[in-house]
């Protein structure tokens, strides 16, 4: 399948059209590289990107643009055919040819159920030879099709894992799990027959055992057997007495030397067989290396991304992104998104993550952690929540208490050792001051202290504390908090009984809500998410769907039963494990589960959209958290595979129009998406007419945003011209008039 691609939205683009996606992956763990003239391609854990030396631009390529996936296992560029081959762990292959991405399903050629990873690609004449976990695929670079599958080339016609390949004197040499094997590519030999492959062994000077690397080296070959040695071939194999006993992971021949990576150390071997270790502060975990025609090194580093001495000193050439793909919780403040990578395991045991936190503003990510020296507090790990009180940022840790970052950037840790602090450390021998969640209140910061005698506190703006304890032992283990006016709703750890504890600090009354009738009636006692919608209803995400408290202010007395919204004659998302709920400006609910994300109408009886890895750029179906930039309508999803966002069609609104924006405008001929009109009055009525006043389209805003699909009521695309936008508040008192230019 071929897909024409145009990378309009390069790195740093602030806005994207309604209904479109963008990725927010970390590119620090860069694994593979390929050079295509002045363009350097690199792949990371979650996708592909490139650096253009001619204009110094950096751009990302992902599933959004047409790639089949993110699990890239190899890159190869054919100079003769101007093709970039992208191999995957799934066994599939993508080809970039000019501005076209061609998806090729190679799994049908494997005929096996085991691993299909494409480990390496080597080219010769009009073919590329794909070294895989099940043998070799001979791929025609002209016809873009598999010509042969050499699967049973192991001893006794067994399937053989091939790690790397190289062409030497018209022969294909392969580093395999059974040692080095070779076969001539020019002679008319049936290479489907395992007996037609030469197998090198002890008699030839090299052990016949698992060989990880092989590379061309000054008209010779060099191969590496992990935990053994390097071997040189110039007609006969001989062991080299350099870089021995290491775990080899990569080798490639450069113009005057060979690069070897072993035990996360890059070394070069010169033509006189001397080893030269390479060291640079920008290179911490080298994974691949290549040299361009000017002699510049390009290194795929597992911690700093794509690194090169292209401009002199080694520096990073990678897209803006979070420091890590591990995101535990998301937080929106003003026009910024905070991604928090900390976390905890069962019984809230801290994970020991030192990655700090990441902030996304105006299309760019900034990372604050000890590694970047912006948050030089190594003893504050596992950040799991964040909020602001005034201009001060508060961060909560699963183990290290609170961190207050003041407006002047002064940093203050608040834990059990802070004078006047009531916070409690569960284990004196280690850091277990667990603060799983915090929330801003009118009087200060509400703080949960998991497992403590007083599990709920408020840290007041004057620096004083007030603490609360409960007779219910289960209430000692809260993991999430929601303020519903003067009541505090706390989710109880599902492994400690689950349910919700609702507390009124004013009079000390509390109630424990469970799945029992008249006492909560939850769909399931294991609660994972809470959200307060724009009409004052509390939405609860459980391990068996969604429950809603339509009158949350009365739950402390009398019989209380949540309702389950009905969709298609059954309880909403029954049998689904709900992990996150977020409410957008149109009062619609974005509901994350372990099977993707749903967009549900305001009452819960309408499914507006459903996204998973099969029909969207989501990298994983397990949704960990969701947050929304209510100003732009962009919805951010943290998943087990990284973070992406989607420009929704709803924003927060005010009774009157304010800073109305129309995007994109003008609408280009090749734009096939939806125009967004934001900054509208709440639920405004919008009419779009041509310049003569003929009505083309009418709609109503979701909160403060309306959309137009650039077509009339019959689905015909609007003709080239200028169109007028008339918007009025629901009472008709506040209006706006704008223009949209359409180019065809």
C-alpha positions in Angstrom: 0.0 0.0 0.0 1.3 3.4 -0.9 0.6 6.6 1.0 1.7 10.1 -0.1 2.9 12.1 2.9 3.7 15.8 3.5 5.3 16.7 6.8 3.6 20.1 7.3 3.7 20.1 11.1 7.3 20.0 11.9 8.8 20.0 15.4 7.7 22.9 17.5 4.4 23.6 15.7 2.1 25.1 18.4 -1.3 24.4 16.8 -2.6 21.5 14.8 -6.0 21.2 13.1 -9.1 19.8 14.9 -9.3 16.1 14.5 -5.5 15.5 14.0 -2.9 13.9 16.1 0.7 14.5 17.2 3.2 12.4 19.0 5.1 13.4 22.2 7.7 10.7 22.3 11.1 10.7 23.9 13.9 10.6 21.3 16.7 10.2 23.9 16.8 6.4 23.3 17.9 6.5 19.7 18.8 3.1 18.3 19.3 3.1 14.6 20.7 5.5 11.9 21.0 5.7 8.1 22.4 8.4 5.8 20.6 9.5 2.7 22.8 12.2 1.2 22.5 15.3 3.4 19.7 13.7 5.4 20.4 11.7 8.5 17.6 9.3 9.5 17.3 8.0 13.1 14.9 5.8 14.9 14.1 5.8 18.6 11.9 3.6 20.8 8.7 5.1 19.3 9.4 6.3 15.8 11.5 7.8 13.1 13.0 11.3 12.7 15.6 13.0 10.5 18.0 15.9 10.5 18.7 17.7 7.2 22.2 19.1 7.1 21.4 21.5 4.3 18.8 23.6 6.3 19.4 22.3 9.8 15.8 21.2 10.1 14.5 18.3 12.3 11.2 16.5 11.6 9.4 13.5 13.0 7.7 10.7 11.0 5.3 8.4 12.7 2.1 6.4 12.4 0.4 9.8 11.9 2.3 10.1 8.6 1.7 6.5 7.5 4.3 4.3 9.2 3.0 0.9 10.2 4.2 1.1 13.8 6.9 2.4 16.2 8.9 -0.7 17.0 11.6 0.0 14.5 14.4 -2.6 14.5 16.6 -1.6 11.6 17.2 1.1 9.0 18.9 0.9 5.6 19.3 3.4 2.8 19.9 2.3 -0.8 21.8 5.0 -2.6 21.3 3.4 -6.0 17.6 3.2 -5.6 17.0 6.3 -3.3 15.0 4.2 -0.9 14.9 4.1 2.9 14.0 0.7 4.3 12.5 0.6 7.8 12.3 -2.8 9.4 10.2 -3.6 12.4 10.1 -6.1 15.3 6.8 -7.2 13.9 8.5 -8.4 10.7 6.9 -5.7 8.6 8.7 -3.3 6.3 8.1 0.3 5.4 9.8 2.0 2.4 10.1 5.8 2.1 10.5 6.7 -1.6 10.6 10.4 -2.1 7.4 11.7 -0.3 5.7 8.4 -0.4 5.5 5.8 2.4 5.0 2.3 1.1 3.7 -0.3 3.6 4.8 -3.9 2.9 3.5 -6.8 5.0 6.4 -9.3 5.2 4.8 -11.5 7.9 3.0 -13.6 5.2 6.5 -14.8 4.1 7.6 -16.0 7.4 5.0 -18.8 8.0 6.1 -19.0 11.6 4.6 -17.9 14.9 7.8 -17.0 16.6 9.8 -13.7 16.5 9.9 -12.0 13.1 12.2 -9.2 13.9 14.2 -7.7 11.0 17.6 -7.3 12.7 19.7 -5.9 9.8 19.6 -5.0 6.1 22.4 -5.2 3.6 22.2 -4.3 -0.1 23.8 -5.8 -3.2 23.0 -4.8 -6.7 19.2 -4.7 -7.1 18.4 -6.6 -3.9 18.3 -6.0 -0.2 18.9 -8.9 2.1 16.9 -8.7 5.3 18.5 -10.6 8.2 15.7 -11.7 10.5 14.9 -14.0 13.4 13.7 -16.6 11.0 16.3 -16.4 8.3 16.9 -14.1 5.3 14.5 -12.4 2.9 15.7 -11.5 -0.6 13.9 -8.3 -1.4 13.8 -6.8 -4.9 14.5 -3.1 -4.7 13.1 -2.4 -8.2 9.8 -4.3 -7.9 9.5 -3.8 -4.1 8.7 -7.4 -3.4 10.1 -10.5 -1.7 11.8 -12.8 -4.3 12.9 -15.6 -1.9 12.7 -16.5 1.7 15.7 -18.4 3.0 14.2 -19.8 6.2 15.6 -23.3 6.6 19.3 -22.5 6.3 20.3 -23.7 9.7 21.9 -27.1 10.5 19.6 -29.9 9.4 17.4 -27.4 7.5 16.3 -25.7 10.7 15.1 -22.1 11.1 18.1 -19.9 11.9 18.3 -16.4 13.5 20.4 -14.1 11.5 21.9 -11.1 13.4 23.8 -9.2 10.8 25.0 -9.5 7.3 27.7 -8.1 4.9 28.6 -8.6 1.3 32.3 -9.5 0.7 33.7 -10.5 -2.7 30.2 -11.2 -4.2 29.3 -13.4 -1.2 26.9 -12.8 1.6 28.4 -13.5 5.0 26.0 -13.8 7.9 26.5 -13.6 11.6 24.0 -16.2 13.0 23.1 -18.1 16.1 25.1 -21.0 14.7 28.2 -19.0 13.8 29.3 -17.4 10.5 27.8 -18.8 7.3 28.3 -17.6 3.7 27.1 -18.1 0.1 27.9 -16.6 -3.3 25.3 -14.2 -4.6 26.5 -14.2 -8.3 26.6 -17.8 -9.1 23.4 -19.6 -9.9 23.1 -21.4 -6.5 19.9 -22.5 -4.8 20.2 -20.8 -1.5 16.9 -22.2 -0.3 19.0 -25.4 0.3 20.9 -25.3 3.6 23.6 -27.5 2.1 24.6 -24.8 -0.3 25.8 -22.5 2.5 29.4 -22.6 3.8 29.6 -23.0 7.5 32.8 -21.8 9.2 34.0 -23.6 12.3 37.0 -24.5 14.5 38.8 -25.9 11.5 38.6 -22.5 9.8 39.8 -20.7 12.9 36.5 -19.5 14.4 34.1 -21.2 16.9 30.9 -22.4 15.4 28.7 -20.6 17.9 26.4 -17.7 18.2 27.9 -14.7 16.5 26.4 -11.3 17.0 28.3 -8.9 14.7 30.0 -8.9 11.3 31.4 -6.0 9.3 33.6 -5.2 6.3 37.0 -4.0 7.3 39.8 -2.9 4.9 39.0 -5.7 2.4 38.7 -8.0 5.3 35.9 -9.1 7.6 35.7 -8.8 11.3 33.2 -10.9 13.4 32.4 -10.9 17.1 31.3 -13.7 19.4 30.0 -12.2 22.6 31.9 -13.1 25.8 34.6 -14.6 23.6 36.6 -12.6 21.1 36.8 -10.7 17.8 37.9 -12.7 14.7 39.5 -11.4 11.5 38.9 -13.0 8.1 41.1 -12.6 5.0 40.7 -16.0 3.6 41.2 -17.7 6.9 39.8 -16.8 10.3 42.1 -15.7 13.2 41.3 -14.5 16.7 42.3 -10.9 17.5 43.8 -10.0 20.9 41.8 -6.8 21.3 38.4 -6.0 22.9 38.0 -9.6 24.0 35.4 -11.0 26.4 32.9 -8.3 25.7 29.2 -8.4 24.8 29.2 -7.1 21.2 26.1 -5.3 19.9 27.1 -3.5 16.8 29.8 -3.3 14.1 30.1 -1.4 10.9 33.0 -0.6 8.5 34.0 3.0 8.0 36.3 4.3 5.3 39.5 3.8 7.3 38.5 1.8 10.4 35.8 -0.3 11.8 33.5 0.7 14.6 32.7 -1.8 17.4 30.2 -1.3 20.2 30.5 -3.6 23.2 29.2 -3.2 26.7 27.9 0.3 25.9 31.4 1.4 24.8 32.3 2.6 21.3 35.8 1.7 20.0 37.5 1.9 16.7 39.9 -0.6 15.2 42.4 0.8 12.8 43.9 -0.9 9.8 46.9 -1.9 11.8 44.6 -3.7 14.2 44.9 -1.3 17.1 41.9 -0.4 19.2 41.0 3.2 20.0 38.3 3.7 22.7 36.0 6.6 22.0 34.9 8.9 24.8 32.7 12.0 24.8 30.3 13.5 27.4 27.5 13.5 24.9 27.9 9.8 24.2 26.7 7.7 27.1 25.1 4.6 25.5 26.2 4.3 21.9 24.0 1.9 19.9 24.9 2.5 16.3 27.4 4.8 14.5 27.9 5.9 10.9 30.2 8.3 9.1 29.0 10.8 6.4 31.0 11.8 3.3 32.6 14.7 5.1 34.0 12.4 7.8 31.5 13.5 10.5 30.4 10.9 12.9 26.7 10.3 13.6 26.0 8.3 16.7 22.7 6.8 17.9 22.9 7.2 21.6 20.5 5.6 24.1 20.5 8.6 26.4 21.1 11.7 24.3 19.5 10.8 21.0 21.3 11.5 17.7 24.7 12.9 18.4 27.3 14.3 15.9 30.4 16.4 15.5 28.8 17.9 12.4 29.3 21.4 13.7 32.5 20.9 15.6 31.9 19.7 19.2 29.5 16.8 19.6 25.9 17.9 20.2 22.4 16.5 20.0 20.3 16.6 16.9 16.8 15.3 17.8 13.2 16.5 18.1 11.9 18.2 21.2 10.3 15.6 23.4 10.0 14.4 27.0 13.0 13.0 28.7 11.4 9.5 28.9 8.4 7.7 27.5 7.5 6.7 31.1 4.6 8.9 32.2 2.5 8.2 35.3 0.3 11.2 35.5 -0.5 14.3 33.4 -1.4 17.8 34.7 -2.6 20.9 32.8 -1.9 24.4 34.0 -2.7 27.4 32.0 -1.3 26.7 28.5 1.2 24.0 29.7 1.1 20.3 30.1 3.1 18.7 32.9 4.1 15.0 32.4 5.2 13.2 35.6 7.2 10.0 35.1 7.3 8.7 38.7 5.2 5.8 39.9 4.7 3.0 42.4 4.0 -0.7 42.4 1.7 -2.8 44.6 1.1 -1.3 48.1 2.5 1.9 46.6 6.1 0.8 46.8 8.2 3.5 45.0 9.9 2.6 41.7 12.9 4.8 42.3 12.6 6.9 39.1 14.9 10.0 39.0 13.6 11.5 35.8 12.1 14.7 37.4 9.2 16.1 35.4 8.6 17.4 31.8 6.7 20.6 30.7 5.1 21.1 27.2 4.5 24.8 26.3 4.0 26.4 22.9 5.0 23.3 21.0 8.2 22.6 22.9 9.2 20.2 25.7 11.4 21.2 28.6 12.8 18.6 30.9 13.6 19.2 34.6 15.7 16.5 36.2 19.1 15.9 37.6 20.4 14.7 34.2 19.7 18.1 32.7 20.8 20.0 35.8 17.5 22.0 35.9 16.3 20.1 38.9 19.4 19.2 40.7 17.7 17.4 43.6 18.6 13.7 43.1 17.0 12.8 46.4 13.5 13.6 45.1 12.3 10.7 43.1 9.1 9.2 41.8 7.1 12.4 41.1 3.5 11.3 40.8 1.4 14.5 41.0 1.6 18.3 40.5 -0.5 21.4 41.0 -0.1 25.1 41.6 -1.0 27.3 44.5 -0.7 30.8 43.2 2.6 31.0 41.3 4.2 28.2 43.3 4.5 24.7 41.8 4.0 21.7 44.1 5.2 18.3 43.2 4.2 15.1 45.1 6.5 12.1 45.4 5.8 8.4 46.1 8.4 8.3 48.9 10.0 11.7 49.2 7.2 14.0 50.4 6.5 17.3 48.6 8.7 19.6 46.6 7.7 23.3 46.5 9.2 25.3 43.6 8.6 29.0 44.3 8.2 31.8 41.8 11.9 32.7 42.3 12.9 29.1 41.5 13.7 28.4 45.2 13.2 24.7 45.9 12.0 23.5 49.2 11.5 19.8 50.1 8.7 19.2 52.7 8.8 15.8 54.3 8.6 14.2 57.8 11.8 16.0 58.8 10.5 19.5 58.0 9.8 21.5 61.2 6.0 21.6 61.8 5.3 19.1 59.1 2.8 16.3 60.0 3.8 14.1 57.1 4.7 10.6 58.1 7.4 8.2 56.8 6.1 4.6 56.8 9.6 3.1 57.1 12.4 4.8 59.0 15.0 2.8 57.2 14.1 4.2 53.8 12.2 7.0 52.2 8.5 6.0 52.3 6.8 9.4 52.8 4.2 8.6 50.1 2.2 11.5 48.7 0.1 9.9 45.9 -2.0 12.9 45.1 -2.4 16.6 45.9 -5.1 19.2 45.0 -5.5 22.9 45.2 -8.2 24.3 47.6 -9.4 27.7 48.6 -7.3 27.6 51.8 -4.2 25.9 50.5 -2.9 22.5 49.3 -4.8 19.3 50.1 -2.3 16.5 50.6 -2.8 12.7 50.8 -0.3 10.8 53.0 -0.7 7.1 52.1 -0.7 4.7 55.1 -0.2 7.5 57.7 -2.1 7.9 60.9 -3.4 11.1 59.5 -3.8 10.4 55.8 -5.3 13.8 54.8 -3.8 17.2 55.4 -4.2 20.8 54.2 -1.1 22.8 53.9 -2.4 26.4 54.3 -1.0 29.4 52.5 0.2 30.8 55.8 2.5 27.8 56.3 0.4 26.0 58.9 -1.0 22.5 58.7 -4.3 20.9 59.6 -4.5 17.1 59.7 -7.4 14.7 59.6 -7.7 11.1 60.7 -10.6 8.6 60.2 -12.1 5.8 62.2 -12.3 3.7 59.0 -9.0 1.8 58.7 -9.4 1.5 54.9 -9.4 5.3 54.6 -5.7 5.3 55.6 -4.8 4.3 52.1 -6.1 7.0 49.7 -4.4 7.2 46.2 -6.4 10.0 44.4 -8.3 13.1 45.5 -11.2 15.1 44.1 -12.6 18.3 45.7 -16.3 18.6 45.2 -17.0 22.0 46.7 -16.5 21.6 50.4 -16.3 17.8 50.3 -13.1 15.7 49.8 -13.5 12.6 47.7 -10.7 10.1 48.1 -10.1 6.9 46.0 -9.0 4.1 48.2 -6.2 1.8 47.0 -7.9 -1.1 45.2 -5.5 -3.5 46.9 -6.6 -2.2 50.3 -10.3 -2.6 49.9 -11.0 0.0 47.2 -14.1 2.2 47.0 -14.4 5.9 47.7 -14.2 7.7 51.0 -16.1 11.1 51.0 -15.3 13.5 53.9 -16.6 16.8 55.0 -13.8 18.6 56.8 -16.2 21.2 58.2 -18.1 18.8 60.5 -16.0 15.6 60.4 -18.7 13.5 58.7 -17.5 10.9 56.3 -18.9 8.0 54.3 -17.4 5.0 52.6 -18.9 4.2 49.2 -18.6 0.7 47.8 -20.4 -1.6 45.3 -23.1 -2.4 47.9 -26.7 -1.3 47.3 -27.8 1.8 49.1 -24.2 2.4 50.1 -22.7 3.6 46.8 -23.8 1.0 44.3 -20.6 1.3 42.4 -20.2 -0.8 39.2 -17.1 -2.2 40.9 -15.3 -1.5 44.2 -11.9 -1.1 42.5 -12.0 2.5 41.5 -9.3 4.0 39.2 -10.5 7.4 38.3 -12.7 10.4 39.4 -13.9 13.4 37.5 -16.3 16.3 38.2 -18.2 17.4 35.1 -19.4 20.8 34.1 -22.9 20.1 35.5 -21.6 19.1 38.9 -21.9 15.3 38.5 -19.1 13.0 39.7 -18.0 10.3 37.2 -16.2 7.2 38.6 -14.1 4.9 36.6 -13.9 1.3 37.9 -12.7 -2.1 36.8 -16.1 -2.8 35.4 -17.1 0.4 33.6 -18.5 3.8 34.7 -20.6 4.9 37.6 -22.1 8.4 38.0 -23.2 10.3 41.2 -25.8 12.7 39.9 -26.2 14.5 43.2 -22.8 14.3 44.9 -23.7 16.8 47.6 -26.1 14.3 49.3 -23.9 11.2 49.5 -23.1 11.7 53.2 -26.6 10.8 54.3 -29.4 8.4 53.4 -29.4 5.7 50.7 -26.9 6.4 47.9 -26.7 4.5 44.6 -24.6 5.6 41.7 -26.2 5.2 38.2 -24.6 3.5 35.3 -25.2 5.4 32.0 -26.8 3.2 29.4 -25.3 3.0 26.0 -26.7 0.5 23.4 -28.9 -1.2 25.9 -26.1 -2.0 28.4 -24.2 -0.3 31.1 -21.6 2.1 29.7 -18.2 0.3 29.2 -19.3 -2.6 31.3 -16.4 -5.2 31.4 -13.9 -2.5 30.6 -11.2 -1.5 33.1 -11.5 2.3 33.2 -8.2 4.0 34.1 -8.8 7.7 33.4 -11.7 10.2 32.9 -11.3 13.8 31.8 -14.1 16.3 30.9 -13.6 18.7 28.0 -15.1 22.1 27.4 -18.2 20.6 25.8 -18.9 18.5 29.0 -18.0 15.4 26.9 -16.1 12.6 28.7 -12.8 11.2 27.5 -12.6 7.8 29.1 -9.3 5.8 29.1 -9.3 2.1 29.5 -6.8 -0.8 29.1 -8.4 -1.2 25.6 -8.1 2.3 24.3 -10.0 5.5 24.8 -13.6 6.5 24.3 -15.1 9.9 23.7 -18.6 9.9 25.2 -21.4 12.5 25.0 -22.2 14.7 28.0 -24.9 12.3 29.3 -23.0 9.1 28.6 -25.5 7.7 26.2 -23.6 8.6 23.0 -20.3 7.3 21.6 -18.6 10.1 19.6 -15.3 8.4 19.0 -13.2 5.4 19.9 -9.4 5.1 19.5 -7.0 2.3 19.8 -3.7 1.2 18.3 -5.5 -0.2 15.2 -7.3 3.0 14.1 -5.1 5.8 15.6 -1.5 6.7 16.4 -2.0 5.5 20.0 1.3 3.6 20.8 -0.5 1.3 23.3 -4.1 0.5 24.3 -3.3 0.8 28.0 -4.3 4.4 28.8 -2.5 5.5 32.0 -3.8 9.1 32.3 -5.6 11.8 30.3 -5.5 15.6 30.5 -6.8 18.4 28.3 -5.5 21.8 27.4 -8.8 23.5 27.8 -7.7 26.6 25.9 -6.9 24.7 22.7 -8.9 21.5 23.1 -5.9 19.3 22.7 -6.3 16.0 24.6 -3.1 14.3 25.9 -2.9 10.6 26.4 -0.3 8.9 28.5 0.0 5.2 27.6 2.2 2.3 28.4 4.0 3.0 25.1 4.5 6.7 25.3 2.4 9.9 24.9 0.3 11.3 22.0 -2.3 14.1 21.7 -5.4 14.7 19.7 -6.9 18.1 18.9 -10.5 17.8 20.1 -13.5 19.8 19.0 -14.3 21.4 22.4 -12.6 24.0 24.5 -13.4 25.8 27.8 -15.6 28.8 27.2 -17.0 32.1 28.6 -20.4 33.7 28.2 -18.9 36.1 25.6 -16.6 35.7 22.6 -12.9 36.2 23.4 -9.9 36.1 21.2 -11.6 34.0 18.5 -9.2 32.0 16.4 -9.9 30.2 13.1 -7.3 27.5 12.2 -6.2 26.7 9.6 -6.9 29.9 7.7 -6.5 30.1 4.8 -7.5 26.5 4.0 -5.1 25.1 1.4 -6.1 22.8 -1.5 -4.5 19.7 0.0 -6.0 20.2 3.5 -8.5 17.4 4.1 -9.2 17.9 7.8 -11.5 20.1 9.9 -11.4 23.8 10.5 -11.6 24.8 14.1 -13.1 28.0 15.4 -12.2 28.6 19.1 -12.8 31.4 21.5 -16.5 31.4 21.0 -19.2 32.1 23.5 -20.5 29.0 25.4 -22.4 26.8 23.0 -22.7 29.6 20.5 -24.7 29.2 17.2 -22.4 29.5 14.1 -23.5 30.1 10.6 -21.1 30.0 7.6 -22.1 31.7 4.4 -20.6 32.5 1.1 -19.8 36.2 0.3 -23.3 36.7 -1.2 -24.9 35.5 2.1 -26.0 32.0 1.0 -25.9 29.7 4.0 -23.3 26.9 3.6 -23.2 25.3 7.0 -24.7 25.8 10.5 -23.6 24.2 13.7 -23.3 24.7 17.5 -20.1 25.1 19.5 -18.9 22.4 22.0 -18.1 24.8 24.8 -16.0 27.4 23.1 -15.1 25.6 19.8 -17.0 24.8 16.6 -15.8 22.9 13.6 -16.4 23.0 9.9 -15.5 20.2 7.5 -15.0 22.7 4.6 -18.2 21.4 2.8 -21.8 22.2 2.4 -24.9 20.3 3.6 -24.5 17.9 0.6 -20.9 17.1 1.4 -19.5 19.0 -1.5 -16.2 20.8 -0.8 -16.5 24.5 -0.6 -15.4 26.3 -3.7 -12.5 28.6 -3.8 -13.4 31.9 -2.2 -14.0 33.8 1.0 -16.6 32.6 3.5 -18.2 34.6 6.3 -18.5 33.2 9.9 -21.3 34.5 12.0 -21.4 33.5 15.6 -23.9 34.5 18.3 -24.2 33.5 22.0 -27.2 31.5 23.0 -29.1 34.6 24.1 -28.0 36.4 20.9 -26.5 39.4 22.8 -22.9 38.7 22.0 -21.7 38.2 18.4 -18.7 37.7 16.3 -18.0 37.9 12.5 -15.0 36.4 10.8 -13.7 35.2 7.5 -12.3 31.9 6.1 -10.4 31.7 2.9 -10.7 28.5 0.9 -8.1 27.6 -1.8 -8.6 24.7 -4.2 
